[in-house]
Amino acid sequence: MIGKEKEAYKRLENCGLKPSVQRIMIMDYLLSHHTHPTVDEIYKDLSKKYPTLSKTTVYNTLRLFSVYNAAQMITIDEHRVCYDGITSPHAHLLCRKCGRIIDISLTQLPVIPESKIIEDNIIDEVQLYYKGICAQCARRKE
């Protein structure tokens, strides 16, 4: 194993998932492509190199990654579900012009309190989404 594959293997192990060949290749893809890809995009790219890979396997694997916190499932746009290999706290911006979803690093992000209970509600995940115009599209406008 080399580079990102090793990182993918470790991520899966650290999250309590058995690192199968398919899981490693899908996690490696997420760690190498910070574009917040959809199931279709991941399947399309990986099936070129692995023709026996099924879209169902990609879908089920990504859902499993989300459950085990190996990847984030992003539902910022009601028309598509995207996945992010970066699981550390950060926000996302959906650009209304180009449709890209980009990471935003903020110094202050909402955090889950130590107790994980807010007003008797048990919190296990926090996601912050913005919608607007990305820097690239804003520059094109000028």
N, C-alpha and C positions, 0 to 999 in steps of 0.2 A: 504494500500500500504506500501511496505517496501523498504528500501535502494535504489537500482538502479531504481526500478519502480517509486519511488517518483521523482528521478532525471530525469527519462525519461518523466514523466508527465510535470514537470516544463520546460524541454527543449522544448517540443512541444508547450506549452502555450506561452513561451517567443518568439518563432519563428512565432507565429500567426496561429498555427495549432490546430484544435480541437483534444483533446487527446482521440481517440477511443480505444477500447480494442486492436485491431490489431496494431494500431500505437504505443501504449505503449509497447506492447510485442516486436515489431521489434526494437524500439528505445532502449529498455532495453537490447536487444541482442547486439546491436552495442556498447552500453556503457560498456557491460560486456566482450566483445570479441574484443580485440585490435589486431586482426589478419587480418584486412582488407578483410572481407569475401565477397564472390560473392552472387548474388541472389540465386543461386543453393545451396550454403552452408548454408545460412540463412534458406531457405525453408526446406532443409533436416533436420536440427537440430530442428527447431520449429514445423514442422509437426508431429514429434514424440509425442510432448506434446499436440499439437493442431491439430488433424487430419482433421478438417474442413477448415483449412487454405489453401488457394490456392497459387500457385506460382505466378499467375497474381497479387494477392493482395500484395504479397511481392515486386514484381517488381514495381508496381504502387506506393506503399508506399515509397519505397526507392527513386524513381524519384522525388516524391513530397518533401521528406526530402531535397533532393539536391537543388530543386528550392527555398525552404524556408530557406536554409542555416542551417538546423537542422543536416545535415550530409554532408560529402564531397563525391562526386563521383570521384573515382580515375581511370583514363584511362592510366596509365603508360605503360601497356602492351596491345598491339593491339588485343590480343586474349581473354581478359577478362576485365570486368568492376568490380571494387571492391568498397566497401563503408567504410567510416571511421567516427566513432562517434565523433572523436576529431576535432573540427572546429577551434581551435585556430591555429595561423600560425605555421607551421612546414613543414619540407621537408620529402620526402619518398625515400627509396632506394629499387630498384628491384634487388634481388640477381640473377645473371645469372646462379648460380649453383643449388640452391634449389627452386628458384621461389618465395620465400617469399617476401612480401613487408613489410618493417619495417619503423617505424618513426625515423626521425633524428632531434634532437634538435640543432639548430644552433643559435649562438648569433647574427648573421647578416642574416636576411632574406629579400628578396625583399618585399617591402611594397607598397600598393596602396597609392599614394600621396593624401593629403587632398582633392584636387580638383577632383581626379579620372580621370583626363584628361592628357594624354601624347600625345603630337604632334597631338592634335585635336581628338584623339581616346578616347572613354569613357571606362575606365577599371572598371570591377566590381568583378574580382576574379584574384588571383595570386596563382599559384601552382608551386612548384619546385620539380623535380624528378631527381634522380641519378640512374644510372645502374652500377652494379659492383658486388663485392663479399662481402657478409655479414661477420661479425666477426666470427660467428659460422663456416661457411664453410672455412674461411681463416685459422682458428685454425686446422681444420681437415686436411688441406693440408700440414701443417708443420710436 
